[in-house]
């Protein structure tokens, strides 16, 4: 850090001679693999008489003055010169008197030099001079000056009194201020960033990374580096210790619970952040509008599901029990959605629960629901208390399972079935993000191909019904609003949350869901959705 030397200028005389050629000291702060450089400069206090500066910087000071030994040599030279001149003129001077007069004359001349050129008084000084003394009148060995000392802050002459010398400039004490708080820097230490001074405390507050969880400054490790973890999507910074200290994460967005915000605690132990709670689907009735959106999405792709499949929101325990009873499908140990084919009884959430003291979910009302096998699919179950986009993404995935079973597809490998289901979920998320944005958003080539395919199918359907529409001119109806218009524009967080779910699908490292999705998306980009589905139905594999 920067040290402020509070000694008088005269006390700095010898130190200036030793340190004036040294570069400024620098320290370094580590931030992961990146080093944050901190500039450290020394500050010197001094006195200034308005003419030639007496205060001397401990950095970059130039020795333009005369040393004490040089002054003695001048005194002796002047005395000898006057003595020699007196002899030439034939003046008889007693030796003792002659020496005394020479010494008195030398002292008088020396005092005169000091009065005219104060820079000779106190040894080395900066390259400044008085406005009242022209540069051309300076005596030999005193270099020409460049002007009066000007404060780097207010750009006015220093005048009389104290000044600070730091950052290769001189300042009035009240002009050397912190860029952050605008208060004068009077402490012995300060920091510099991009040639701007800061109080040490202000610099730390601005530039030292803080943990987004515990809200404290992230500590340095044993090697002196600032080490922290960060979520790859949200870039939430946190201390490494929070990975193992039981700090909860949101079950939707995966962000850690900050110290100053209380997440919602669900009855099954999951945590839900307040942003995700805002659009969460809490009971079966609330989920029906999302179900209608998914059905319309599939119909727009010419993949309408004719059968009425019950959609039920359930707790985690009911979902796990249903998974154990299900014989078909490929299910993860901890799942958030199921497409059922077996008859069984499940407990569903009947009404939205209440948030009680301590942000805990209370008063959950559940009831039994008996599944009857009327077709290959008996129901779709989705975990409750998830945001609308996540609920819809899970539902779009499970709806594709239902479509494959209802349309007579053969038993597929896990990679192909889960992969194509993830493709449909990804396409739905992309359509939701685009429809909920007021500006145009870049879409994948697969989404463009699917949209063009859907438009072509819609055009053929329009031609087939044109005659019937012409005959029913008296029954013309105004088109209803699209679901995206009804839902309105999404908040910035909801759009970012949708991008997060898309990124989860795209970067999934698993062989079944991740690699299956990437193979399926590549096939859709090359052959279109309909061509890919036809090939899967014939061969059981993605086209290559």
ROPA-668659 format. One line per 4 residues: number of its first residue (from 1); for each residue z negated, y, x negated of C-alpha. Coordinates in steps of 0.25 Angstrom, whole numbers. Example, Ala and Ser with C-alpha at 12.3 -4.5 7.8 and 13.67 -1.06 7.14 Angstrom:
BEGIN
1> -31 -18 -49; -29 -4 -55 .
//
This chain:
BEGIN
1> 0 0 0; 1 14 -4; -10 21 -12; -13 36 -10 .
5> -19 42 -23; -29 53 -20; -31 58 -34; -28 72 -38 .
9> -14 74 -45; -20 77 -58; -27 63 -58; -14 56 -56 .
13> -8 62 -69; -8 50 -77; -5 40 -66; 8 47 -63 .
17> 13 45 -77; 10 30 -76; 15 28 -62; 26 38 -59 .
21> 37 28 -62; 32 16 -55; 39 13 -42; 32 13 -28 .
25> 23 0 -26; 28 -9 -15; 21 -20 -7; 28 -30 2 .
29> 24 -37 15; 30 -50 19; 35 -53 33; 39 -67 34 .
33> 51 -68 25; 54 -53 26; 46 -43 17; 42 -30 23 .
37> 41 -20 12; 30 -10 12; 32 3 3; 20 7 -4 .
41> 19 21 -11; 8 28 -17; 3 42 -12; -2 53 -21 .
45> -10 65 -16; -9 78 -24; -10 93 -24; 2 102 -23 .
49> 1 117 -26; 14 121 -20; 22 122 -33; 22 110 -42 .
53> 15 98 -38; 2 93 -44; 1 80 -36; 8 68 -43 .
57> 14 56 -36; 10 43 -42; 25 38 -40; 37 44 -46 .
61> 30 56 -52; 38 63 -63; 32 69 -75; 38 83 -76 .
65> 25 89 -81; 19 91 -95; 8 82 -101; -4 88 -107 .
69> 0 84 -121; 13 92 -119; 6 104 -115; -2 104 -128 .
73> 10 103 -136; 16 115 -129; 3 123 -132; 4 120 -146 .
77> 19 123 -147; 17 136 -140; 6 140 -150; 14 136 -162 .
81> 26 143 -157; 18 156 -155; 11 155 -169; 25 153 -176 .
85> 30 165 -169; 19 174 -173; 20 170 -187; 35 174 -187 .
89> 32 188 -182; 22 190 -194; 9 190 -185; -4 187 -193 .
93> -12 178 -185; -25 172 -189; -24 157 -188; -36 155 -179 .
97> -32 167 -170; -18 162 -170; -22 148 -165; -31 154 -155 .
101> -20 163 -150; -10 152 -150; -19 143 -141; -22 154 -131 .
105> -7 158 -130; -3 143 -128; -14 141 -117; -8 154 -110 .
109> 6 149 -111; 2 135 -106; -6 141 -94; 7 150 -91 .
113> 15 137 -91; 5 130 -82; 6 142 -72; 21 142 -71 .
117> 23 127 -71; 11 120 -64; 18 107 -66; 13 106 -80 .
121> -2 106 -76; -4 92 -71; 6 83 -78; 17 75 -71 .
125> 21 80 -57; 32 79 -47; 46 85 -49; 43 98 -41 .
129> 42 113 -45; 37 126 -39; 47 135 -31; 41 146 -39 .
133> 45 141 -53; 60 139 -55; 65 126 -62; 72 134 -73 .
137> 59 140 -77; 52 127 -80; 47 125 -95; 53 114 -103 .
141> 50 100 -100; 46 103 -86; 58 97 -77; 64 106 -66 .
145> 58 104 -52; 65 100 -39; 57 108 -29; 44 109 -22 .
149> 37 97 -17; 41 95 -2; 33 86 7; 41 74 12 .
153> 35 75 26; 37 89 30; 47 93 20; 39 106 16 .
157> 33 109 2; 20 103 -1; 13 116 -3; -1 116 -8 .
161> -11 105 -7; -11 90 -7; 2 81 -5; 5 66 -5 .
165> 15 60 -15; 21 47 -9; 34 40 -6; 41 48 -17 .
169> 38 61 -9; 26 71 -7; 20 74 6; 10 83 13 .
173> -2 74 16; 0 77 31; 15 74 30; 14 60 24 .
177> 13 52 38; 14 38 43; 27 36 51; 21 28 61 .
181> 9 36 66; 13 50 59; -1 52 54; -3 56 39 .
185> -5 45 29; -18 48 22; -22 34 18; -21 28 4 .
189> -10 18 9; 2 19 17; 15 11 19; 30 14 19 .
193> 41 9 27; 56 14 26; 50 27 18; 40 30 29 .
197> 25 30 27; 15 23 36; 0 21 36; -3 7 32 .
201> -9 4 46; 4 10 53; 13 2 44; 6 -11 47 .
205> 6 -8 62; 21 -6 61; 26 -16 52; 16 -27 50 .
209> 20 -38 60; 10 -41 71; 8 -54 78; 13 -53 92 .
213> 2 -63 96; -11 -58 90; -6 -44 88; -11 -43 74 .
217> -4 -41 61; 2 -54 56; -6 -58 43; 0 -61 30 .
221> 0 -75 24; -5 -79 11; 8 -75 4; 7 -61 10 .
225> 18 -62 20; 17 -59 35; 20 -72 41; 22 -73 56 .
229> 29 -82 67; 39 -76 77; 46 -82 89; 60 -84 86 .
233> 65 -78 99; 54 -68 103; 50 -64 89; 36 -64 93 .
237> 28 -63 79; 15 -70 78; 5 -75 67; 8 -89 63 .
241> -6 -93 67; -3 -92 82; 6 -104 81; -7 -113 80 .
245> -18 -105 86; -14 -108 101; -7 -95 104; 0 -98 117 .
249> 15 -96 120; 23 -93 133; 28 -105 138; 41 -98 142 .
253> 45 -88 130; 36 -95 119; 30 -82 115; 16 -82 110 .
257> 5 -76 119; 1 -62 112; -14 -59 111; -13 -47 120 .
261> -5 -54 132; -11 -65 140; 0 -76 144; -1 -83 157 .
265> -7 -97 156; -1 -107 166; -9 -119 171; -2 -129 162 .
269> -6 -121 150; 7 -114 147; 7 -99 144; 17 -89 150 .
273> 19 -75 145; 19 -63 154; 34 -60 152; 38 -74 156 .
277> 28 -74 168; 36 -62 174; 48 -71 178; 41 -85 178 .
281> 44 -94 190; 30 -100 195; 33 -108 207; 44 -117 213 .
285> 48 -106 223; 50 -95 212; 59 -105 205; 69 -106 217 .
289> 77 -93 214; 79 -98 199; 84 -111 205; 94 -104 213 .
293> 99 -96 201; 101 -109 193; 108 -116 205; 118 -104 206 .
297> 120 -104 191; 124 -119 191; 133 -116 203; 140 -105 196 .
301> 143 -115 185; 149 -124 196; 137 -134 194; 131 -133 207 .
305> 120 -143 210; 121 -147 225; 108 -154 226; 95 -146 230 .
309> 86 -149 218; 71 -145 220; 66 -135 209; 51 -136 207 .
313> 42 -128 198; 31 -136 192; 19 -136 182; 20 -142 169 .
317> 12 -154 173; 21 -157 185; 33 -156 176; 28 -165 166 .
321> 24 -176 176; 38 -175 183; 44 -177 169; 36 -189 167 .
325> 41 -195 180; 56 -191 178; 64 -202 172; 77 -194 170 .
329> 80 -183 160; 76 -179 146; 63 -171 147; 55 -164 136 .
333> 40 -167 134; 37 -153 139; 48 -149 150; 49 -137 159 .
337> 59 -143 168; 64 -156 175; 75 -161 183; 69 -173 191 .
341> 76 -185 196; 64 -193 201; 56 -192 214; 42 -188 211 .
345> 32 -178 215; 30 -165 207; 20 -154 209; 27 -140 210 .
349> 21 -126 210; 21 -120 224; 18 -106 221; 16 -96 210 .
353> 3 -97 203; -7 -86 200; -10 -79 187; -25 -79 186 .
357> -36 -73 176; -32 -75 162; -17 -75 165; -19 -90 170 .
361> -10 -96 181; -19 -101 192; -17 -106 207; -5 -114 204 .
365> -1 -121 217; 7 -134 216; 11 -145 226; 18 -158 225 .
369> 33 -159 227; 40 -173 230; 54 -175 223; 64 -183 232 .
373> 76 -189 225; 88 -184 233; 97 -183 221; 97 -185 206 .
377> 88 -174 204; 75 -172 212; 70 -159 207; 69 -149 195 .
381> 56 -145 190; 53 -133 182; 40 -128 175; 34 -116 182 .
385> 30 -103 176; 42 -101 167; 51 -88 167; 63 -88 177 .
389> 73 -89 165; 66 -101 159; 64 -108 173; 79 -105 176 .
393> 83 -111 162; 75 -124 165; 80 -125 179; 95 -123 174 .
397> 92 -134 164; 86 -144 174; 97 -140 184; 107 -146 174 .
401> 100 -159 173; 101 -159 189; 116 -156 188; 119 -167 178 .
405> 111 -177 187; 117 -173 200; 131 -172 195; 131 -187 190 .
409> 131 -184 175; 128 -197 167; 114 -198 159; 116 -189 148 .
413> 110 -188 134; 98 -179 133; 106 -169 123; 118 -168 133 .
417> 109 -167 146; 99 -157 141; 109 -150 133; 118 -146 145 .
421> 106 -143 153; 102 -133 142; 116 -127 142; 115 -124 157 .
425> 101 -118 155; 106 -109 144; 118 -105 153; 109 -101 164 .
429> 100 -93 155; 111 -86 149; 117 -82 163; 103 -77 167 .
433> 102 -68 155; 115 -62 157; 113 -60 172; 100 -53 169 .
437> 105 -44 159; 111 -30 162; 120 -31 150; 130 -41 145 .
441> 124 -52 137; 131 -62 128; 133 -76 133; 136 -89 127 .
445> 150 -94 126; 145 -106 135; 140 -97 146; 153 -89 145 .
449> 161 -102 147; 152 -107 158; 154 -93 165; 169 -94 164 .
453> 169 -108 169; 160 -104 181; 169 -93 184; 181 -102 184 .
457> 174 -111 194; 170 -100 203; 185 -95 203; 190 -109 208 .
461> 179 -109 218; 183 -95 223; 198 -99 224; 194 -112 232 .
465> 186 -103 242; 195 -91 243; 202 -96 256; 189 -98 263 .
469> 183 -85 259; 196 -78 264; 194 -84 278; 179 -80 278 .
473> 181 -65 276; 172 -61 287; 161 -69 281; 161 -62 267 .
477> 148 -61 261; 143 -52 250; 140 -60 237; 125 -61 235 .
481> 119 -56 222; 119 -64 210; 106 -71 206; 106 -62 193 .
485> 107 -50 201; 95 -54 210; 87 -57 198; 90 -44 192 .
489> 90 -40 177; 81 -48 169; 70 -41 160; 72 -41 145 .
493> 62 -51 143; 68 -61 153; 81 -59 146; 75 -62 133 .
497> 68 -74 138; 81 -79 143; 87 -78 129; 74 -85 124 .
501> 77 -97 133; 91 -97 129; 87 -97 114; 78 -108 117 .
505> 89 -117 122; 99 -113 111; 89 -116 100; 82 -128 105 .
509> 81 -137 93; 80 -150 101; 91 -160 101; 92 -163 116 .
513> 90 -148 121; 94 -140 110; 106 -148 104; 110 -152 118 .
517> 111 -138 122; 119 -133 110; 129 -145 112; 130 -142 127 .
521> 132 -127 125; 143 -130 114; 150 -139 124; 149 -129 135 .
525> 155 -118 126; 167 -127 122; 170 -134 135; 163 -126 146 .
529> 152 -131 155; 160 -139 165; 168 -146 153; 155 -149 146 .
533> 149 -155 159; 161 -163 162; 161 -169 148; 146 -172 149 .
537> 148 -179 162; 159 -188 156; 154 -191 143; 139 -187 143 .
541> 141 -178 131; 144 -164 128; 159 -161 125; 162 -159 110 .
//
